[in-house]
Amino acid sequence: MTMTNRINKMVQIYRGQLGGIFIYEEFIEGTIVKINTKSIRVHMGHVKCTTNGELTGEYNIDETATFTFWETVNKQFGENAGKTVDLYKNSKYGIIEIAH
């Protein structure tokens, strides 16, 4: 899929924190509104929060943010295991993986 064909596609943004024995994660669902080789712009609409894998909260948001290209990696685990992915990050919201 070419970069421009990804506009209007759904993405999941991941942000996690480790605090002692607790693992706090947020999964933000969004839609790509603009993309190029150096950044991706996403409109975010829904957030799910988990602690140690258990759902602890959900809420809607209406925000748009730019994620800058970070690096290209070969994923060893997770949804994109065995694939090459581009990682885009935003210091406030987290990381997006775009599989090749």
N, CA, C and O atoms as CSV, one atom per row, in Angstrom:
chain,resi,resn,atom,element,x,y,z
A,1,MET,N,N,0.849,-1.169,0.000
A,1,MET,CA,C,0.000,0.000,0.000
A,1,MET,C,C,0.897,1.235,0.000
A,1,MET,O,O,1.815,1.341,0.813
A,2,THR,N,N,0.630,2.162,-0.910
A,2,THR,CA,C,1.436,3.376,-0.972
A,2,THR,C,C,1.079,4.291,0.189
A,2,THR,O,O,0.049,4.126,0.842
A,3,MET,N,N,1.947,5.251,0.426
A,3,MET,CA,C,1.736,6.171,1.546
A,3,MET,C,C,0.426,6.937,1.402
A,3,MET,O,O,-0.309,7.070,2.381
A,4,THR,N,N,0.110,7.446,0.206
A,4,THR,CA,C,-1.118,8.238,0.036
A,4,THR,C,C,-2.366,7.385,0.175
A,4,THR,O,O,-3.421,7.915,0.524
A,5,ASN,N,N,-2.289,6.080,-0.085
A,5,ASN,CA,C,-3.443,5.209,0.084
A,5,ASN,C,C,-3.783,4.966,1.548
A,5,ASN,O,O,-4.831,4.395,1.848
A,6,ARG,N,N,-2.935,5.381,2.447
A,6,ARG,CA,C,-3.172,5.177,3.875
A,6,ARG,C,C,-4.045,6.280,4.495
A,6,ARG,O,O,-4.493,6.133,5.632
A,7,ILE,N,N,-4.288,7.360,3.782
A,7,ILE,CA,C,-5.144,8.431,4.298
A,7,ILE,C,C,-6.547,7.863,4.515
A,7,ILE,O,O,-7.049,7.100,3.690
A,8,ASN,N,N,-7.169,8.238,5.624
A,8,ASN,CA,C,-8.483,7.772,6.085
A,8,ASN,C,C,-8.458,6.347,6.639
A,8,ASN,O,O,-9.515,5.790,6.932
A,9,LYS,N,N,-7.284,5.751,6.786
A,9,LYS,CA,C,-7.180,4.415,7.394
A,9,LYS,C,C,-7.095,4.559,8.908
A,9,LYS,O,O,-6.551,5.539,9.418
A,10,MET,N,N,-7.632,3.584,9.616
A,10,MET,CA,C,-7.587,3.576,11.073
A,10,MET,C,C,-6.204,3.138,11.548
A,10,MET,O,O,-5.580,2.268,10.940
A,11,VAL,N,N,-5.731,3.739,12.628
A,11,VAL,CA,C,-4.474,3.364,13.263
A,11,VAL,C,C,-4.697,3.280,14.766
A,11,VAL,O,O,-5.657,3.832,15.305
A,12,GLN,N,N,-3.794,2.581,15.421
A,12,GLN,CA,C,-3.823,2.515,16.879
A,12,GLN,C,C,-2.524,3.096,17.411
A,12,GLN,O,O,-1.434,2.711,16.988
A,13,ILE,N,N,-2.654,4.014,18.331
A,13,ILE,CA,C,-1.505,4.658,18.955
A,13,ILE,C,C,-1.298,3.987,20.302
A,13,ILE,O,O,-2.253,3.767,21.047
A,14,TYR,N,N,-0.055,3.663,20.612
A,14,TYR,CA,C,0.235,2.962,21.860
A,14,TYR,C,C,1.120,3.817,22.764
A,14,TYR,O,O,2.101,4.414,22.322
A,15,ARG,N,N,0.746,3.857,24.038
A,15,ARG,CA,C,1.573,4.504,25.058
A,15,ARG,C,C,1.504,3.643,26.311
A,15,ARG,O,O,0.416,3.309,26.782
A,16,GLY,N,N,2.655,3.287,26.846
A,16,GLY,CA,C,2.694,2.451,28.038
A,16,GLY,C,C,3.647,2.984,29.079
A,16,GLY,O,O,4.603,3.693,28.764
A,17,GLN,N,N,3.374,2.630,30.341
A,17,GLN,CA,C,4.235,3.022,31.452
A,17,GLN,C,C,4.350,1.844,32.405
A,17,GLN,O,O,3.399,1.086,32.598
A,18,LEU,N,N,5.512,1.704,32.989
A,18,LEU,CA,C,5.748,0.672,33.981
A,18,LEU,C,C,5.946,1.373,35.312
A,18,LEU,O,O,6.824,2.224,35.452
A,19,GLY,N,N,5.122,1.009,36.295
A,19,GLY,CA,C,5.229,1.624,37.614
A,19,GLY,C,C,5.239,0.550,38.687
A,19,GLY,O,O,4.181,0.119,39.147
A,20,GLY,N,N,6.414,0.119,39.084
A,20,GLY,CA,C,6.499,-0.952,40.081
A,20,GLY,C,C,5.975,-2.250,39.497
A,20,GLY,O,O,6.516,-2.758,38.515
A,21,ILE,N,N,4.931,-2.784,40.092
A,21,ILE,CA,C,4.351,-4.038,39.597
A,21,ILE,C,C,3.185,-3.786,38.641
A,21,ILE,O,O,2.575,-4.732,38.142
A,22,PHE,N,N,2.876,-2.516,38.384
A,22,PHE,CA,C,1.751,-2.176,37.517
A,22,PHE,C,C,2.221,-1.780,36.123
A,22,PHE,O,O,3.215,-1.071,35.964
A,23,ILE,N,N,1.493,-2.248,35.121
A,23,ILE,CA,C,1.732,-1.857,33.739
A,23,ILE,C,C,0.497,-1.088,33.283
A,23,ILE,O,O,-0.591,-1.651,33.162
A,24,TYR,N,N,0.680,0.195,33.033
A,24,TYR,CA,C,-0.403,1.060,32.587
A,24,TYR,C,C,-0.227,1.321,31.098
A,24,TYR,O,O,0.843,1.744,30.661
A,25,GLU,N,N,-1.284,1.066,30.312
A,25,GLU,CA,C,-1.218,1.257,28.862
A,25,GLU,C,C,-2.425,2.034,28.376
A,25,GLU,O,O,-3.515,1.937,28.941
A,26,GLU,N,N,-2.215,2.808,27.320
A,26,GLU,CA,C,-3.302,3.493,26.636
A,26,GLU,C,C,-3.253,3.126,25.164
A,26,GLU,O,O,-2.188,3.104,24.546
A,27,PHE,N,N,-4.415,2.840,24.619
A,27,PHE,CA,C,-4.568,2.539,23.198
A,27,PHE,C,C,-5.524,3.572,22.634
A,27,PHE,O,O,-6.701,3.611,22.994
A,28,ILE,N,N,-5.004,4.412,21.740
A,28,ILE,CA,C,-5.804,5.485,21.155
A,28,ILE,C,C,-6.108,5.123,19.711
A,28,ILE,O,O,-5.200,4.827,18.935
A,29,GLU,N,N,-7.390,5.146,19.353
A,29,GLU,CA,C,-7.807,4.864,17.983
A,29,GLU,C,C,-7.927,6.179,17.233
A,29,GLU,O,O,-8.487,7.152,17.738
A,30,GLY,N,N,-7.390,6.190,16.012
A,30,GLY,CA,C,-7.435,7.407,15.217
A,30,GLY,C,C,-7.484,7.120,13.732
A,30,GLY,O,O,-7.406,5.969,13.302
A,31,THR,N,N,-7.613,8.174,12.962
A,31,THR,CA,C,-7.675,8.101,11.507
A,31,THR,C,C,-6.580,8.983,10.920
A,31,THR,O,O,-6.408,10.131,11.330
A,32,ILE,N,N,-5.844,8.436,9.957
A,32,ILE,CA,C,-4.795,9.206,9.293
A,32,ILE,C,C,-5.440,10.276,8.418
A,32,ILE,O,O,-6.294,9.974,7.585
A,33,VAL,N,N,-5.026,11.534,8.611
A,33,VAL,CA,C,-5.559,12.619,7.783
A,33,VAL,C,C,-4.515,13.163,6.821
A,33,VAL,O,O,-4.870,13.764,5.807
A,34,LYS,N,N,-3.216,12.961,7.122
A,34,LYS,CA,C,-2.150,13.402,6.230
A,34,LYS,C,C,-0.922,12.554,6.521
A,34,LYS,O,O,-0.643,12.222,7.673
A,35,ILE,N,N,-0.187,12.204,5.462
A,35,ILE,CA,C,1.014,11.391,5.659
A,35,ILE,C,C,2.066,11.756,4.621
A,35,ILE,O,O,1.748,12.008,3.459
A,36,ASN,N,N,3.326,11.781,5.057
A,36,ASN,CA,C,4.458,11.906,4.145
A,36,ASN,C,C,5.607,11.104,4.753
A,36,ASN,O,O,5.407,10.417,5.754
A,37,THR,N,N,6.783,11.174,4.180
A,37,THR,CA,C,7.885,10.331,4.652
A,37,THR,C,C,8.422,10.752,6.018
A,37,THR,O,O,9.010,9.929,6.719
A,38,LYS,N,N,8.237,12.001,6.409
A,38,LYS,CA,C,8.795,12.483,7.675
A,38,LYS,C,C,7.790,12.612,8.803
A,38,LYS,O,O,8.185,12.725,9.963
A,39,SER,N,N,6.493,12.597,8.494
A,39,SER,CA,C,5.490,12.735,9.556
A,39,SER,C,C,4.145,12.171,9.115
A,39,SER,O,O,3.891,11.926,7.935
A,40,ILE,N,N,3.306,11.979,10.112
A,40,ILE,CA,C,1.953,11.481,9.883
A,40,ILE,C,C,1.027,12.288,10.795
A,40,ILE,O,O,1.339,12.499,11.967
A,41,ARG,N,N,-0.090,12.730,10.270
A,41,ARG,CA,C,-1.055,13.512,11.059
A,41,ARG,C,C,-2.282,12.644,11.273
A,41,ARG,O,O,-2.831,12.066,10.335
A,42,VAL,N,N,-2.702,12.565,12.542
A,42,VAL,CA,C,-3.781,11.646,12.922
A,42,VAL,C,C,-4.846,12.388,13.719
A,42,VAL,O,O,-4.539,13.152,14.635
A,43,HIS,N,N,-6.107,12.149,13.352
A,43,HIS,CA,C,-7.220,12.639,14.173
A,43,HIS,C,C,-7.612,11.499,15.102
A,43,HIS,O,O,-7.942,10.403,14.650
A,44,MET,N,N,-7.572,11.766,16.404
A,44,MET,CA,C,-7.839,10.739,17.412
A,44,MET,C,C,-9.256,10.878,17.944
A,44,MET,O,O,-9.753,11.984,18.157
A,45,GLY,N,N,-9.907,9.710,18.158
A,45,GLY,CA,C,-11.302,9.751,18.563
A,45,GLY,C,C,-11.677,8.952,19.795
A,45,GLY,O,O,-12.683,9.261,20.433
A,46,HIS,N,N,-10.894,7.923,20.161
A,46,HIS,CA,C,-11.295,7.064,21.283
A,46,HIS,C,C,-10.067,6.525,22.002
A,46,HIS,O,O,-9.072,6.175,21.367
A,47,VAL,N,N,-10.136,6.458,23.329
A,47,VAL,CA,C,-9.033,5.979,24.153
A,47,VAL,C,C,-9.513,4.850,25.051
A,47,VAL,O,O,-10.578,4.938,25.662
A,48,LYS,N,N,-8.703,3.771,25.128
A,48,LYS,CA,C,-8.936,2.680,26.080
A,48,LYS,C,C,-7.722,2.600,26.987
A,48,LYS,O,O,-6.587,2.574,26.511
A,49,CYS,N,N,-7.957,2.562,28.293
A,49,CYS,CA,C,-6.890,2.490,29.286
A,49,CYS,C,C,-6.918,1.123,29.958
A,49,CYS,O,O,-7.987,0.611,30.290
A,50,THR,N,N,-5.743,0.533,30.157
A,50,THR,CA,C,-5.658,-0.754,30.845
A,50,THR,C,C,-4.583,-0.685,31.928
A,50,THR,O,O,-3.613,0.066,31.822
A,51,THR,N,N,-4.782,-1.483,32.961
A,51,THR,CA,C,-3.769,-1.690,33.989
A,51,THR,C,C,-3.582,-3.186,34.118
A,51,THR,O,O,-4.527,-3.918,34.411
A,52,ASN,N,N,-2.346,-3.641,33.894
A,52,ASN,CA,C,-2.021,-5.071,33.906
A,52,ASN,C,C,-2.947,-5.875,32.990
A,52,ASN,O,O,-3.342,-6.992,33.321
A,53,GLY,N,N,-3.289,-5.294,31.835
A,53,GLY,CA,C,-4.097,-5.975,30.835
A,53,GLY,C,C,-5.597,-5.897,31.054
A,53,GLY,O,O,-6.360,-6.368,30.210
A,54,GLU,N,N,-6.045,-5.317,32.160
A,54,GLU,CA,C,-7.467,-5.215,32.457
A,54,GLU,C,C,-7.970,-3.813,32.133
A,54,GLU,O,O,-7.363,-2.822,32.540
A,55,LEU,N,N,-9.082,-3.730,31.398
A,55,LEU,CA,C,-9.659,-2.447,31.016
A,55,LEU,C,C,-10.043,-1.651,32.261
A,55,LEU,O,O,-10.804,-2.130,33.102
A,56,THR,N,N,-9.512,-0.431,32.375
A,56,THR,CA,C,-9.802,0.408,33.538
A,56,THR,C,C,-10.523,1.700,33.175
A,56,THR,O,O,-10.983,2.422,34.061
A,57,GLY,N,N,-10.626,1.994,31.900
A,57,GLY,CA,C,-11.330,3.209,31.500
A,57,GLY,C,C,-11.388,3.368,29.997
A,57,GLY,O,O,-10.535,2.858,29.271
A,58,GLU,N,N,-12.403,4.082,29.538
A,58,GLU,CA,C,-12.581,4.406,28.120
A,58,GLU,C,C,-13.180,5.796,28.029
A,58,GLU,O,O,-14.012,6.180,28.851
A,59,TYR,N,N,-12.755,6.542,27.029
A,59,TYR,CA,C,-13.362,7.843,26.805
A,59,TYR,C,C,-13.099,8.293,25.375
A,59,TYR,O,O,-12.190,7.798,24.709
A,60,ASN,N,N,-13.906,9.237,24.918
A,60,ASN,CA,C,-13.758,9.794,23.577
A,60,ASN,C,C,-12.942,11.080,23.648
A,60,ASN,O,O,-13.009,11.823,24.627
A,61,ILE,N,N,-12.168,11.328,22.590
A,61,ILE,CA,C,-11.440,12.582,22.453
A,61,ILE,C,C,-11.655,13.111,21.043
A,61,ILE,O,O,-12.085,12.372,20.157
A,62,ASP,N,N,-11.364,14.353,20.839
A,62,ASP,CA,C,-11.480,14.976,19.524
A,62,ASP,C,C,-10.243,15.857,19.335
A,62,ASP,O,O,-10.301,17.080,19.463
A,63,GLU,N,N,-9.115,15.192,19.026
A,63,GLU,CA,C,-7.846,15.901,18.888
A,63,GLU,C,C,-7.104,15.406,17.660
A,63,GLU,O,O,-7.284,14.268,17.224
A,64,THR,N,N,-6.267,16.276,17.107
A,64,THR,CA,C,-5.415,15.933,15.973
A,64,THR,C,C,-3.974,16.240,16.370
A,64,THR,O,O,-3.694,17.271,16.982
A,65,ALA,N,N,-3.063,15.331,16.013
A,65,ALA,CA,C,-1.652,15.525,16.364
A,65,ALA,C,C,-0.762,15.004,15.245
A,65,ALA,O,O,-1.163,14.148,14.457
A,66,THR,N,N,0.457,15.540,15.192
A,66,THR,CA,C,1.452,15.105,14.228
A,66,THR,C,C,2.444,14.174,14.914
A,66,THR,O,O,2.935,14.468,16.004
A,67,PHE,N,N,2.733,13.058,14.272
A,67,PHE,CA,C,3.696,12.079,14.736
A,67,PHE,C,C,4.863,12.104,13.759
A,67,PHE,O,O,4.655,11.985,12.551
A,68,THR,N,N,6.084,12.258,14.258
A,68,THR,CA,C,7.254,12.340,13.383
A,68,THR,C,C,7.902,10.977,13.220
A,68,THR,O,O,7.877,10.141,14.123
A,69,PHE,N,N,8.489,10.773,12.035
A,69,PHE,CA,C,9.165,9.513,11.761
A,69,PHE,C,C,10.303,9.326,12.755
A,69,PHE,O,O,11.076,10.247,13.019
A,70,TRP,N,N,10.393,8.108,13.305
A,70,TRP,CA,C,11.418,7.801,14.288
A,70,TRP,C,C,12.442,6.846,13.699
A,70,TRP,O,O,13.625,7.174,13.611
A,71,GLU,N,N,11.982,5.640,13.289
A,71,GLU,CA,C,12.891,4.649,12.715
A,71,GLU,C,C,12.110,3.540,12.034
A,71,GLU,O,O,10.901,3.407,12.223
A,72,THR,N,N,12.821,2.744,11.236
A,72,THR,CA,C,12.266,1.553,10.603
A,72,THR,C,C,12.879,0.338,11.291
A,72,THR,O,O,14.096,0.259,11.456
A,73,VAL,N,N,12.028,-0.612,11.691
A,73,VAL,CA,C,12.507,-1.793,12.416
A,73,VAL,C,C,11.840,-3.051,11.868
A,73,VAL,O,O,10.795,-2.985,11.221
A,74,ASN,N,N,12.458,-4.186,12.136
A,74,ASN,CA,C,11.848,-5.486,11.875
A,74,ASN,C,C,11.238,-5.958,13.186
A,74,ASN,O,O,11.962,-6.187,14.155
A,75,LYS,N,N,9.919,-6.106,13.230
A,75,LYS,CA,C,9.228,-6.478,14.460
A,75,LYS,C,C,9.424,-7.952,14.765
A,75,LYS,O,O,9.343,-8.791,13.868
A,76,GLN,N,N,9.679,-8.267,16.015
A,76,GLN,CA,C,9.895,-9.638,16.463
A,76,GLN,C,C,8.680,-10.203,17.184
A,76,GLN,O,O,8.580,-11.418,17.353
A,77,PHE,N,N,7.750,-9.343,17.614
A,77,PHE,CA,C,6.589,-9.793,18.376
A,77,PHE,C,C,5.413,-8.866,18.107
A,77,PHE,O,O,5.567,-7.822,17.474
A,78,GLY,N,N,4.249,-9.250,18.586
A,78,GLY,CA,C,3.063,-8.410,18.454
A,78,GLY,C,C,2.342,-8.606,17.140
A,78,GLY,O,O,2.612,-9.546,16.392
A,79,GLU,N,N,1.429,-7.707,16.880
A,79,GLU,CA,C,0.565,-7.773,15.698
A,79,GLU,C,C,1.352,-7.778,14.390
A,79,GLU,O,O,0.946,-8.437,13.433
A,80,ASN,N,N,2.450,-7.069,14.334
A,80,ASN,CA,C,3.248,-6.964,13.105
A,80,ASN,C,C,4.510,-7.826,13.142
A,80,ASN,O,O,5.488,-7.508,12.466
A,81,ALA,N,N,4.505,-8.902,13.912
A,81,ALA,CA,C,5.671,-9.788,14.020
A,81,ALA,C,C,6.080,-10.302,12.641
A,81,ALA,O,O,5.239,-10.731,11.851
A,82,GLY,N,N,7.388,-10.253,12.363
A,82,GLY,CA,C,7.915,-10.712,11.085
A,82,GLY,C,C,7.823,-9.690,9.967
A,82,GLY,O,O,8.210,-9.981,8.835
A,83,LYS,N,N,7.319,-8.501,10.261
A,83,LYS,CA,C,7.167,-7.461,9.244
A,83,LYS,C,C,8.135,-6.318,9.514
A,83,LYS,O,O,8.604,-6.125,10.635
A,84,THR,N,N,8.418,-5.569,8.460
A,84,THR,CA,C,9.170,-4.334,8.598
A,84,THR,C,C,8.156,-3.217,8.813
A,84,THR,O,O,7.191,-3.099,8.058
A,85,VAL,N,N,8.371,-2.397,9.842
A,85,VAL,CA,C,7.433,-1.326,10.158
A,85,VAL,C,C,8.171,-0.005,10.328
A,85,VAL,O,O,9.318,0.033,10.775
A,86,ASP,N,N,7.491,1.072,9.963
A,86,ASP,CA,C,7.967,2.420,10.237
A,86,ASP,C,C,7.331,2.854,11.544
A,86,ASP,O,O,6.124,2.701,11.728
A,87,LEU,N,N,8.132,3.396,12.453
A,87,LEU,CA,C,7.633,3.894,13.725
A,87,LEU,C,C,7.567,5.410,13.680
A,87,LEU,O,O,8.533,6.075,13.305
A,88,TYR,N,N,6.428,5.945,14.063
A,88,TYR,CA,C,6.219,7.380,14.179
A,88,TYR,C,C,5.886,7.657,15.637
A,88,TYR,O,O,5.148,6.891,16.257
A,89,LYS,N,N,6.428,8.755,16.200
A,89,LYS,CA,C,6.150,9.010,17.606
A,89,LYS,C,C,5.780,10.462,17.866
A,89,LYS,O,O,6.140,11.376,17.124
A,90,ASN,N,N,5.047,10.625,18.951
A,90,ASN,CA,C,4.642,11.930,19.449
A,90,ASN,C,C,4.865,11.869,20.955
A,90,ASN,O,O,4.407,10.929,21.605
A,91,SER,N,N,5.555,12.848,21.517
A,91,SER,CA,C,5.922,12.789,22.932
A,91,SER,C,C,4.715,12.778,23.871
A,91,SER,O,O,4.811,12.246,24.977
A,92,LYS,N,N,3.600,13.342,23.466
A,92,LYS,CA,C,2.407,13.375,24.318
A,92,LYS,C,C,1.549,12.119,24.171
A,92,LYS,O,O,1.016,11.615,25.160
A,93,TYR,N,N,1.411,11.608,22.938
A,93,TYR,CA,C,0.449,10.540,22.687
A,93,TYR,C,C,1.038,9.142,22.548
A,93,TYR,O,O,0.366,8.174,22.902
A,94,GLY,N,N,2.255,8.993,22.052
A,94,GLY,CA,C,2.850,7.674,21.953
A,94,GLY,C,C,3.374,7.346,20.573
A,94,GLY,O,O,3.880,8.214,19.862
A,95,ILE,N,N,3.246,6.059,20.194
A,95,ILE,CA,C,3.879,5.517,18.985
A,95,ILE,C,C,2.855,4.879,18.060
A,95,ILE,O,O,1.903,4.243,18.512
A,96,ILE,N,N,3.065,5.057,16.750
A,96,ILE,CA,C,2.250,4.406,15.716
A,96,ILE,C,C,3.174,3.526,14.897
A,96,ILE,O,O,4.280,3.937,14.546
A,97,GLU,N,N,2.725,2.313,14.591
A,97,GLU,CA,C,3.460,1.402,13.688
A,97,GLU,C,C,2.730,1.361,12.357
A,97,GLU,O,O,1.522,1.129,12.313
A,98,ILE,N,N,3.470,1.588,11.263
A,98,ILE,CA,C,2.915,1.460,9.922
A,98,ILE,C,C,3.690,0.343,9.227
A,98,ILE,O,O,4.868,0.500,8.904
A,99,ALA,N,N,3.016,-0.788,8.999
A,99,ALA,CA,C,3.670,-1.952,8.378
A,99,ALA,C,C,3.876,-1.725,6.882
A,99,ALA,O,O,3.052,-1.094,6.222
A,100,HIS,N,N,4.977,-2.243,6.361
A,100,HIS,CA,C,5.263,-2.163,4.916
A,100,HIS,C,C,4.455,-3.201,4.186
A,100,HIS,O,O,4.545,-3.306,2.963
